[in-house]
Amino acid sequence: MDNITHALSGILIARATAPSPRPGFTIPLGRRLVLGAIAASLPDLDYAISWFSPLYYLLHHRGFTHSFLLLPLWSILFGWISAKLWRGGPGWRAYAGVFAWGIGIHIVGDWITSYGTMFLSPLSDRRFAMSTTFIIDLWLGAILLVGVVASLAWRTSRVPATAALAGVVCCVAFQGWQHREAIGFGERHAKAQGMHGAKVSAIPRPVSPFNWMVVAEDGERIDYAQVRLTTRPALLGRLGVPFVDRLAAAYVPASDAAWTRVERFGPEATSRAVRQAFEAPELDFFRWFAVYPALYRIDRGNPSTCIWFQDLRFVTPGRDATPFRYGLCEGQGHWARFALEGETRVPVR
């Protein structure tokens, strides 16, 4: 989820869980709401590590700051800091509760996306992803925003905040139902193509909860399609906004969907070299991270030969660039790993 959505959810959970006011024993409501927004934004402080090491960021983003196991530690730490900042009021336990709710709702908000969240860190680096909700969901954000505005207008009542959070749950439940429908579409394709034992999944896409990328994976063969689970164009796509139109254009009704077939290691003539590059120790991190790794392209010469891979999970039509493309480039008798940012090679350290 984006930071604005996280902050809005933090405000609402802080308001919905606020106890009845007792001067000297409860946190003033305004302060509680501000701390709720801060708490729900805190886990993404791990983004700062990307300034020092993009590779370390890839390996640890949504890790120890997004862990349910470490949630009590962060809650107590920031609760204690808050109690020191505002002396003479509620103790650290009251503040720790706000941070526990805020950080907790952030973790859940990331869990429902397809990126993956390591909420058992540091005991496990397994990524959990419900894949029901696109990382920037305008509908979910709108529900949260309306809830925050209503909560500020009716400050004495927690009903607006509770209702908005209930609306978010219903929205995600609907997306989950659409997720199941998209998987069903993929399973029918796999059966028709004789892909016995294929792994079928669906990845949420922008603009509409009806937009999905459906993937059927059978060994080294991957079929995927951009599909819209309704015959009507996306509501936001009818507003005539060029950016939105570009993002929505690729998604067509299931009856018109075109499947793209990808061989993980490319054509047979080059697949051996591609496989060797993919299995090289230098790409251990990418094999761990990628859900649908596949050859992107091979650049020969000028100045060296590079074999590039991408995670199909992040191939989103209409975006200016696809993130998380990595590869090996040959030079001076050895291979070195690089990231491909646009058309620029960037060393991975």
VEXTI-965447 format. One record per residue (C-alpha): residue number from 1; residue in three letters; x, y, z. Coordinates in steps of 0.05 Angstrom, whole numbers, plus 5000, padded with zeros to 4 digits. Layout:
REM VEXTI-965447
<rec num="NUM" residu="ALA" u="X" v="Y" w="Z"/>
...
END
This chain:
REM VEXTI-965447
<rec num="1" residu="MET" u="5000" v="5000" w="5000"/>
<rec num="2" residu="ASP" u="5021" v="5072" w="4989"/>
<rec num="3" residu="ASN" u="5037" v="5116" w="5049"/>
<rec num="4" residu="ILE" u="4975" v="5159" w="5043"/>
<rec num="5" residu="THR" u="4930" v="5098" w="5048"/>
<rec num="6" residu="HIS" u="4970" v="5072" w="5107"/>
<rec num="7" residu="ALA" u="4965" v="5139" w="5143"/>
<rec num="8" residu="LEU" u="4890" v="5144" w="5132"/>
<rec num="9" residu="SER" u="4880" v="5073" w="5158"/>
<rec num="10" residu="GLY" u="4922" v="5091" w="5220"/>
<rec num="11" residu="ILE" u="4878" v="5151" w="5235"/>
<rec num="12" residu="LEU" u="4815" v="5109" w="5230"/>
<rec num="13" residu="ILE" u="4840" v="5052" w="5273"/>
<rec num="14" residu="ALA" u="4864" v="5101" w="5325"/>
<rec num="15" residu="ARG" u="4795" v="5134" w="5327"/>
<rec num="16" residu="ALA" u="4757" v="5069" w="5327"/>
<rec num="17" residu="THR" u="4796" v="5042" w="5386"/>
<rec num="18" residu="ALA" u="4797" v="5106" w="5427"/>
<rec num="19" residu="PRO" u="4771" v="5095" w="5498"/>
<rec num="20" residu="SER" u="4723" v="5143" w="5532"/>
<rec num="21" residu="PRO" u="4761" v="5208" w="5550"/>
<rec num="22" residu="ARG" u="4789" v="5211" w="5620"/>
<rec num="23" residu="PRO" u="4834" v="5272" w="5631"/>
<rec num="24" residu="GLY" u="4903" v="5250" w="5653"/>
<rec num="25" residu="PHE" u="4889" v="5177" w="5637"/>
<rec num="26" residu="THR" u="4875" v="5177" w="5562"/>
<rec num="27" residu="ILE" u="4911" v="5208" w="5503"/>
<rec num="28" residu="PRO" u="4878" v="5271" w="5477"/>
<rec num="29" residu="LEU" u="4839" v="5253" w="5414"/>
<rec num="30" residu="GLY" u="4877" v="5300" w="5367"/>
<rec num="31" residu="ARG" u="4944" v="5273" w="5390"/>
<rec num="32" residu="ARG" u="4918" v="5202" w="5385"/>
<rec num="33" residu="LEU" u="4897" v="5211" w="5312"/>
<rec num="34" residu="VAL" u="4964" v="5242" w="5293"/>
<rec num="35" residu="LEU" u="5001" v="5185" w="5327"/>
<rec num="36" residu="GLY" u="4956" v="5135" w="5292"/>
<rec num="37" residu="ALA" u="4977" v="5164" w="5224"/>
<rec num="38" residu="ILE" u="5051" v="5163" w="5245"/>
<rec num="39" residu="ALA" u="5046" v="5092" w="5272"/>
<rec num="40" residu="ALA" u="5014" v="5066" w="5208"/>
<rec num="41" residu="SER" u="5070" v="5099" w="5167"/>
<rec num="42" residu="LEU" u="5129" v="5076" w="5210"/>
<rec num="43" residu="PRO" u="5141" v="5007" w="5179"/>
<rec num="44" residu="ASP" u="5159" v="5037" w="5112"/>
<rec num="45" residu="LEU" u="5219" v="5072" w="5144"/>
<rec num="46" residu="ASP" u="5256" v="5010" w="5119"/>
<rec num="47" residu="TYR" u="5255" v="5045" w="5051"/>
<rec num="48" residu="ALA" u="5314" v="5086" w="5077"/>
<rec num="49" residu="ILE" u="5360" v="5026" w="5068"/>
<rec num="50" residu="SER" u="5351" v="5032" w="4993"/>
<rec num="51" residu="TRP" u="5393" v="5095" w="4995"/>
<rec num="52" residu="PHE" u="5452" v="5054" w="5019"/>
<rec num="53" residu="SER" u="5440" v="4987" w="4986"/>
<rec num="54" residu="PRO" u="5384" v="4972" w="4936"/>
<rec num="55" residu="LEU" u="5400" v="4897" w="4943"/>
<rec num="56" residu="TYR" u="5394" v="4899" w="5019"/>
<rec num="57" residu="TYR" u="5328" v="4936" w="5010"/>
<rec num="58" residu="LEU" u="5302" v="4883" w="4962"/>
<rec num="59" residu="LEU" u="5320" v="4828" w="5012"/>
<rec num="60" residu="HIS" u="5293" v="4862" w="5074"/>
<rec num="61" residu="HIS" u="5237" v="4909" w="5053"/>
<rec num="62" residu="ARG" u="5173" v="4889" w="5088"/>
<rec num="63" residu="GLY" u="5215" v="4848" w="5135"/>
<rec num="64" residu="PHE" u="5233" v="4864" w="5207"/>
<rec num="65" residu="THR" u="5192" v="4929" w="5208"/>
<rec num="66" residu="HIS" u="5131" v="4891" w="5181"/>
<rec num="67" residu="SER" u="5136" v="4832" w="5229"/>
<rec num="68" residu="PHE" u="5079" v="4810" w="5274"/>
<rec num="69" residu="LEU" u="5132" v="4777" w="5317"/>
<rec num="70" residu="LEU" u="5168" v="4843" w="5328"/>
<rec num="71" residu="LEU" u="5104" v="4884" w="5334"/>
<rec num="72" residu="PRO" u="5105" v="4884" w="5410"/>
<rec num="73" residu="LEU" u="5177" v="4909" w="5410"/>
<rec num="74" residu="TRP" u="5162" v="4968" w="5363"/>
<rec num="75" residu="SER" u="5098" v="4985" w="5402"/>
<rec num="76" residu="ILE" u="5133" v="4987" w="5469"/>
<rec num="77" residu="LEU" u="5192" v="5026" w="5441"/>
<rec num="78" residu="PHE" u="5151" v="5080" w="5409"/>
<rec num="79" residu="GLY" u="5101" v="5080" w="5466"/>
<rec num="80" residu="TRP" u="5159" v="5093" w="5515"/>
<rec num="81" residu="ILE" u="5186" v="5149" w="5471"/>
<rec num="82" residu="SER" u="5118" v="5182" w="5467"/>
<rec num="83" residu="ALA" u="5108" v="5179" w="5542"/>
<rec num="84" residu="LYS" u="5175" v="5214" w="5550"/>
<rec num="85" residu="LEU" u="5155" v="5268" w="5501"/>
<rec num="86" residu="TRP" u="5088" v="5281" w="5536"/>
<rec num="87" residu="ARG" u="5104" v="5276" w="5610"/>
<rec num="88" residu="GLY" u="5050" v="5280" w="5662"/>
<rec num="89" residu="GLY" u="4997" v="5245" w="5620"/>
<rec num="90" residu="PRO" u="4981" v="5173" w="5604"/>
<rec num="91" residu="GLY" u="5036" v="5122" w="5613"/>
<rec num="92" residu="TRP" u="5073" v="5085" w="5558"/>
<rec num="93" residu="ARG" u="5021" v="5030" w="5556"/>
<rec num="94" residu="ALA" u="4968" v="5078" w="5528"/>
<rec num="95" residu="TYR" u="5015" v="5101" w="5474"/>
<rec num="96" residu="ALA" u="5039" v="5030" w="5459"/>
<rec num="97" residu="GLY" u="4967" v="5011" w="5444"/>
<rec num="98" residu="VAL" u="4962" v="5065" w="5390"/>
<rec num="99" residu="PHE" u="5026" v="5042" w="5358"/>
<rec num="100" residu="ALA" u="5006" v="4969" w="5361"/>
<rec num="101" residu="TRP" u="4941" v="4983" w="5324"/>
<rec num="102" residu="GLY" u="4975" v="5030" w="5274"/>
<rec num="103" residu="ILE" u="5033" v="4984" w="5257"/>
<rec num="104" residu="GLY" u="4987" v="4924" w="5256"/>
<rec num="105" residu="ILE" u="4939" v="4954" w="5206"/>
<rec num="106" residu="HIS" u="4999" v="4973" w="5163"/>
<rec num="107" residu="ILE" u="5023" v="4901" w="5161"/>
<rec num="108" residu="VAL" u="4953" v="4877" w="5142"/>
<rec num="109" residu="GLY" u="4949" v="4931" w="5089"/>
<rec num="110" residu="ASP" u="5012" v="4905" w="5056"/>
<rec num="111" residu="TRP" u="4993" v="4832" w="5065"/>
<rec num="112" residu="ILE" u="4933" v="4839" w="5019"/>
<rec num="113" residu="THR" u="4977" v="4862" w="4961"/>
<rec num="114" residu="SER" u="5018" v="4816" w="4915"/>
<rec num="115" residu="TYR" u="5088" v="4841" w="4935"/>
<rec num="116" residu="GLY" u="5092" v="4797" w="4997"/>
<rec num="117" residu="THR" u="5104" v="4812" w="5070"/>
<rec num="118" residu="MET" u="5152" v="4776" w="5116"/>
<rec num="119" residu="PHE" u="5110" v="4780" w="5179"/>
<rec num="120" residu="LEU" u="5148" v="4722" w="5212"/>
<rec num="121" residu="SER" u="5214" v="4759" w="5208"/>
<rec num="122" residu="PRO" u="5267" v="4748" w="5235"/>
<rec num="123" residu="LEU" u="5249" v="4674" w="5244"/>
<rec num="124" residu="SER" u="5229" v="4665" w="5171"/>
<rec num="125" residu="ASP" u="5240" v="4704" w="5106"/>
<rec num="126" residu="ARG" u="5178" v="4673" w="5075"/>
<rec num="127" residu="ARG" u="5134" v="4725" w="5040"/>
<rec num="128" residu="PHE" u="5059" v="4722" w="5051"/>
<rec num="129" residu="ALA" u="5013" v="4755" w="4999"/>
<rec num="130" residu="MET" u="4938" v="4751" w="4993"/>
<rec num="131" residu="SER" u="4941" v="4785" w="4924"/>
<rec num="132" residu="THR" u="4871" v="4813" w="4929"/>
<rec num="133" residu="THR" u="4888" v="4887" w="4924"/>
<rec num="134" residu="PHE" u="4931" v="4929" w="4879"/>
<rec num="135" residu="ILE" u="4986" v="4967" w="4915"/>
<rec num="136" residu="ILE" u="4953" v="5034" w="4901"/>
<rec num="137" residu="ASP" u="4878" v="5022" w="4906"/>
<rec num="138" residu="LEU" u="4837" v="5084" w="4892"/>
<rec num="139" residu="TRP" u="4772" v="5054" w="4915"/>
<rec num="140" residu="LEU" u="4799" v="5031" w="4982"/>
<rec num="141" residu="GLY" u="4834" v="5097" w="4991"/>
<rec num="142" residu="ALA" u="4769" v="5135" w="4977"/>
<rec num="143" residu="ILE" u="4732" v="5095" w="5031"/>
<rec num="144" residu="LEU" u="4787" v="5112" w="5081"/>
<rec num="145" residu="LEU" u="4788" v="5185" w="5062"/>
<rec num="146" residu="VAL" u="4712" v="5192" w="5070"/>
<rec num="147" residu="GLY" u="4718" v="5158" w="5137"/>
<rec num="148" residu="VAL" u="4772" v="5206" w="5161"/>
<rec num="149" residu="VAL" u="4733" v="5267" w="5138"/>
<rec num="150" residu="ALA" u="4670" v="5242" w="5172"/>
<rec num="151" residu="SER" u="4709" v="5226" w="5236"/>
<rec num="152" residu="LEU" u="4736" v="5296" w="5238"/>
<rec num="153" residu="ALA" u="4667" v="5325" w="5227"/>
<rec num="154" residu="TRP" u="4636" v="5281" w="5282"/>
<rec num="155" residu="ARG" u="4694" v="5279" w="5331"/>
<rec num="156" residu="THR" u="4653" v="5254" w="5389"/>
<rec num="157" residu="SER" u="4631" v="5191" w="5353"/>
<rec num="158" residu="ARG" u="4673" v="5131" w="5332"/>
<rec num="159" residu="VAL" u="4617" v="5107" w="5286"/>
<rec num="160" residu="PRO" u="4646" v="5139" w="5222"/>
<rec num="161" residu="ALA" u="4714" v="5107" w="5234"/>
<rec num="162" residu="THR" u="4684" v="5039" w="5250"/>
<rec num="163" residu="ALA" u="4638" v="5043" w="5189"/>
<rec num="164" residu="ALA" u="4696" v="5062" w="5143"/>
<rec num="165" residu="LEU" u="4739" v="5004" w="5168"/>
<rec num="166" residu="ALA" u="4680" v="4957" w="5158"/>
<rec num="167" residu="GLY" u="4673" v="4985" w="5088"/>
<rec num="168" residu="VAL" u="4746" v="4969" w="5074"/>
<rec num="169" residu="VAL" u="4736" v="4897" w="5098"/>
<rec num="170" residu="CYS" u="4677" v="4890" w="5051"/>
<rec num="171" residu="CYS" u="4718" v="4920" w="4994"/>
<rec num="172" residu="VAL" u="4774" v="4871" w="5005"/>
<rec num="173" residu="ALA" u="4724" v="4813" w="5011"/>
<rec num="174" residu="PHE" u="4695" v="4833" w="4943"/>
<rec num="175" residu="GLN" u="4765" v="4835" w="4914"/>
<rec num="176" residu="GLY" u="4778" v="4766" w="4943"/>
<rec num="177" residu="TRP" u="4716" v="4741" w="4908"/>
<rec num="178" residu="GLN" u="4740" v="4771" w="4842"/>
<rec num="179" residu="HIS" u="4808" v="4739" w="4855"/>
<rec num="180" residu="ARG" u="4774" v="4671" w="4859"/>
<rec num="181" residu="GLU" u="4736" v="4685" w="4794"/>
<rec num="182" residu="ALA" u="4801" v="4704" w="4759"/>
<rec num="183" residu="ILE" u="4834" v="4640" w="4782"/>
<rec num="184" residu="GLY" u="4774" v="4601" w="4756"/>
<rec num="185" residu="PHE" u="4784" v="4634" w="4688"/>
<rec num="186" residu="GLY" u="4857" v="4613" w="4689"/>
<rec num="187" residu="GLU" u="4841" v="4542" w="4709"/>
<rec num="188" residu="ARG" u="4794" v="4534" w="4650"/>
<rec num="189" residu="HIS" u="4849" v="4558" w="4604"/>
<rec num="190" residu="ALA" u="4900" v="4510" w="4634"/>
<rec num="191" residu="LYS" u="4852" v="4452" w="4626"/>
<rec num="192" residu="ALA" u="4836" v="4470" w="4554"/>
<rec num="193" residu="GLN" u="4911" v="4474" w="4538"/>
<rec num="194" residu="GLY" u="4927" v="4408" w="4571"/>
<rec num="195" residu="MET" u="4969" v="4441" w="4626"/>
<rec num="196" residu="HIS" u="4957" v="4386" w="4676"/>
<rec num="197" residu="GLY" u="4980" v="4405" w="4746"/>
<rec num="198" residu="ALA" u="4990" v="4478" w="4726"/>
<rec num="199" residu="LYS" u="4996" v="4529" w="4782"/>
<rec num="200" residu="VAL" u="4943" v="4582" w="4769"/>
<rec num="201" residu="SER" u="4941" v="4649" w="4804"/>
<rec num="202" residu="ALA" u="4915" v="4719" w="4795"/>
<rec num="203" residu="ILE" u="4949" v="4786" w="4808"/>
<rec num="204" residu="PRO" u="4908" v="4850" w="4820"/>
<rec num="205" residu="ARG" u="4917" v="4906" w="4771"/>
<rec num="206" residu="PRO" u="4903" v="4981" w="4774"/>
<rec num="207" residu="VAL" u="4841" v="5023" w="4762"/>
<rec num="208" residu="SER" u="4788" v="4971" w="4776"/>
<rec num="209" residu="PRO" u="4776" v="4911" w="4823"/>
<rec num="210" residu="PHE" u="4755" v="4874" w="4760"/>
<rec num="211" residu="ASN" u="4824" v="4880" w="4727"/>
<rec num="212" residu="TRP" u="4870" v="4821" w="4736"/>
<rec num="213" residu="MET" u="4932" v="4789" w="4707"/>
<rec num="214" residu="VAL" u="4918" v="4714" w="4706"/>
<rec num="215" residu="VAL" u="4978" v="4667" w="4705"/>
<rec num="216" residu="ALA" u="4981" v="4593" w="4690"/>
<rec num="217" residu="GLU" u="5049" v="4563" w="4703"/>
<rec num="218" residu="ASP" u="5067" v="4492" w="4681"/>
<rec num="219" residu="GLY" u="5141" v="4477" w="4691"/>
<rec num="220" residu="GLU" u="5181" v="4525" w="4648"/>
<rec num="221" residu="ARG" u="5120" v="4548" w="4609"/>
<rec num="222" residu="ILE" u="5081" v="4608" w="4632"/>
<rec num="223" residu="ASP" u="5016" v="4632" w="4601"/>
<rec num="224" residu="TYR" u="4987" v="4698" w="4624"/>
<rec num="225" residu="ALA" u="4930" v="4744" w="4604"/>
<rec num="226" residu="GLN" u="4905" v="4813" w="4622"/>
<rec num="227" residu="VAL" u="4831" v="4806" w="4636"/>
<rec num="228" residu="ARG" u="4772" v="4847" w="4659"/>
<rec num="229" residu="LEU" u="4719" v="4807" w="4696"/>
<rec num="230" residu="THR" u="4662" v="4849" w="4670"/>
<rec num="231" residu="THR" u="4639" v="4871" w="4601"/>
<rec num="232" residu="ARG" u="4634" v="4943" w="4623"/>
<rec num="233" residu="PRO" u="4695" v="4990" w="4621"/>
<rec num="234" residu="ALA" u="4725" v="5011" w="4687"/>
<rec num="235" residu="LEU" u="4686" v="5068" w="4719"/>
<rec num="236" residu="LEU" u="4749" v="5110" w="4727"/>
<rec num="237" residu="GLY" u="4766" v="5094" w="4655"/>
<rec num="238" residu="ARG" u="4704" v="5131" w="4632"/>
<rec num="239" residu="LEU" u="4728" v="5198" w="4660"/>
<rec num="240" residu="GLY" u="4774" v="5211" w="4601"/>
<rec num="241" residu="VAL" u="4838" v="5218" w="4643"/>
<rec num="242" residu="PRO" u="4896" v="5198" w="4596"/>
<rec num="243" residu="PHE" u="4938" v="5166" w="4651"/>
<rec num="244" residu="VAL" u="4879" v="5124" w="4675"/>
<rec num="245" residu="ASP" u="4859" v="5106" w="4604"/>
<rec num="246" residu="ARG" u="4930" v="5082" w="4590"/>
<rec num="247" residu="LEU" u="4930" v="5037" w="4652"/>
<rec num="248" residu="ALA" u="4860" v="5009" w="4637"/>
<rec num="249" residu="ALA" u="4869" v="4997" w="4562"/>
<rec num="250" residu="ALA" u="4901" v="4928" w="4566"/>
<rec num="251" residu="TYR" u="4844" v="4895" w="4605"/>
<rec num="252" residu="VAL" u="4789" v="4864" w="4563"/>
<rec num="253" residu="PRO" u="4730" v="4819" w="4578"/>
<rec num="254" residu="ALA" u="4747" v="4746" w="4590"/>
<rec num="255" residu="SER" u="4715" v="4726" w="4524"/>
<rec num="256" residu="ASP" u="4764" v="4771" w="4486"/>
<rec num="257" residu="ALA" u="4826" v="4759" w="4529"/>
<rec num="258" residu="ALA" u="4890" v="4741" w="4492"/>
<rec num="259" residu="TRP" u="4940" v="4695" w="4525"/>
<rec num="260" residu="THR" u="5015" v="4708" w="4521"/>
<rec num="261" residu="ARG" u="5061" v="4647" w="4525"/>
<rec num="262" residu="VAL" u="5130" v="4653" w="4555"/>
<rec num="263" residu="GLU" u="5184" v="4601" w="4562"/>
<rec num="264" residu="ARG" u="5222" v="4616" w="4626"/>
<rec num="265" residu="PHE" u="5290" v="4609" w="4592"/>
<rec num="266" residu="GLY" u="5271" v="4633" w="4523"/>
<rec num="267" residu="PRO" u="5280" v="4597" w="4457"/>
<rec num="268" residu="GLU" u="5313" v="4529" w="4456"/>
<rec num="269" residu="ALA" u="5374" v="4555" w="4419"/>
<rec num="270" residu="THR" u="5395" v="4600" w="4477"/>
<rec num="271" residu="SER" u="5359" v="4566" w="4536"/>
<rec num="272" residu="ARG" u="5420" v="4530" w="4562"/>
<rec num="273" residu="ALA" u="5461" v="4594" w="4569"/>
<rec num="274" residu="VAL" u="5401" v="4630" w="4598"/>
<rec num="275" residu="ARG" u="5389" v="4575" w="4649"/>
<rec num="276" residu="GLN" u="5462" v="4577" w="4670"/>
<rec num="277" residu="ALA" u="5458" v="4652" w="4681"/>
<rec num="278" residu="PHE" u="5393" v="4645" w="4720"/>
<rec num="279" residu="GLU" u="5422" v="4592" w="4766"/>
<rec num="280" residu="ALA" u="5487" v="4630" w="4778"/>
<rec num="281" residu="PRO" u="5501" v="4647" w="4851"/>
<rec num="282" residu="GLU" u="5501" v="4721" w="4834"/>
<rec num="283" residu="LEU" u="5425" v="4717" w="4823"/>
<rec num="284" residu="ASP" u="5408" v="4679" w="4887"/>
<rec num="285" residu="PHE" u="5372" v="4741" w="4911"/>
<rec num="286" residu="PHE" u="5328" v="4745" w="4849"/>
<rec num="287" residu="ARG" u="5309" v="4672" w="4851"/>
<rec num="288" residu="TRP" u="5287" v="4681" w="4923"/>
<rec num="289" residu="PHE" u="5248" v="4744" w="4907"/>
<rec num="290" residu="ALA" u="5215" v="4730" w="4841"/>
<rec num="291" residu="VAL" u="5149" v="4693" w="4837"/>
<rec num="292" residu="TYR" u="5146" v="4687" w="4761"/>
<rec num="293" residu="PRO" u="5218" v="4695" w="4738"/>
<rec num="294" residu="ALA" u="5228" v="4694" w="4663"/>
<rec num="295" residu="LEU" u="5278" v="4716" w="4610"/>
<rec num="296" residu="TYR" u="5267" v="4789" w="4591"/>
<rec num="297" residu="ARG" u="5318" v="4796" w="4536"/>
<rec num="298" residu="ILE" u="5390" v="4783" w="4515"/>
<rec num="299" residu="ASP" u="5435" v="4842" w="4496"/>
<rec num="300" residu="ARG" u="5494" v="4820" w="4455"/>
<rec num="301" residu="GLY" u="5557" v="4862" w="4456"/>
<rec num="302" residu="ASN" u="5557" v="4938" w="4462"/>
<rec num="303" residu="PRO" u="5596" v="4937" w="4507"/>
<rec num="304" residu="SER" u="5583" v="4866" w="4534"/>
<rec num="305" residu="THR" u="5533" v="4810" w="4531"/>
<rec num="306" residu="CYS" u="5477" v="4815" w="4583"/>
<rec num="307" residu="ILE" u="5423" v="4765" w="4600"/>
<rec num="308" residu="TRP" u="5364" v="4800" w="4633"/>
<rec num="309" residu="PHE" u="5307" v="4770" w="4675"/>
<rec num="310" residu="GLN" u="5243" v="4799" w="4701"/>
<rec num="311" residu="ASP" u="5188" v="4779" w="4749"/>
<rec num="312" residu="LEU" u="5123" v="4776" w="4708"/>
<rec num="313" residu="ARG" u="5086" v="4796" w="4771"/>
<rec num="314" residu="PHE" u="5109" v="4868" w="4759"/>
<rec num="315" residu="VAL" u="5095" v="4872" w="4684"/>
<rec num="316" residu="THR" u="5038" v="4922" w="4685"/>
<rec num="317" residu="PRO" u="5014" v="4950" w="4618"/>
<rec num="318" residu="GLY" u="5011" v="5025" w="4615"/>
<rec num="319" residu="ARG" u="5069" v="5037" w="4664"/>
<rec num="320" residu="ASP" u="5129" v="5076" w="4640"/>
<rec num="321" residu="ALA" u="5178" v="5024" w="4666"/>
<rec num="322" residu="THR" u="5178" v="4955" w="4697"/>
<rec num="323" residu="PRO" u="5216" v="4949" w="4763"/>
<rec num="324" residu="PHE" u="5258" v="4892" w="4789"/>
<rec num="325" residu="ARG" u="5293" v="4871" w="4725"/>
<rec num="326" residu="TYR" u="5361" v="4840" w="4738"/>
<rec num="327" residu="GLY" u="5414" v="4803" w="4699"/>
<rec num="328" residu="LEU" u="5485" v="4783" w="4689"/>
<rec num="329" residu="CYS" u="5533" v="4820" w="4642"/>
<rec num="330" residu="GLU" u="5598" v="4790" w="4616"/>
<rec num="331" residu="GLY" u="5660" v="4831" w="4619"/>
<rec num="332" residu="GLN" u="5735" v="4819" w="4628"/>
<rec num="333" residu="GLY" u="5725" v="4744" w="4631"/>
<rec num="334" residu="HIS" u="5673" v="4742" w="4686"/>
<rec num="335" residu="TRP" u="5599" v="4757" w="4698"/>
<rec num="336" residu="ALA" u="5574" v="4814" w="4741"/>
<rec num="337" residu="ARG" u="5503" v="4828" w="4764"/>
<rec num="338" residu="PHE" u="5465" v="4890" w="4745"/>
<rec num="339" residu="ALA" u="5395" v="4920" w="4751"/>
<rec num="340" residu="LEU" u="5362" v="4946" w="4689"/>
<rec num="341" residu="GLU" u="5329" v="5013" w="4705"/>
<rec num="342" residu="GLY" u="5295" v="5036" w="4641"/>
<rec num="343" residu="GLU" u="5352" v="5025" w="4592"/>
<rec num="344" residu="THR" u="5407" v="5039" w="4642"/>
<rec num="345" residu="ARG" u="5451" v="4986" w="4673"/>
<rec num="346" residu="VAL" u="5462" v="4996" w="4747"/>
<rec num="347" residu="PRO" u="5511" v="4952" w="4787"/>
<rec num="348" residu="VAL" u="5477" v="4912" w="4842"/>
<rec num="349" residu="ARG" u="5513" v="4916" w="4909"/>
END
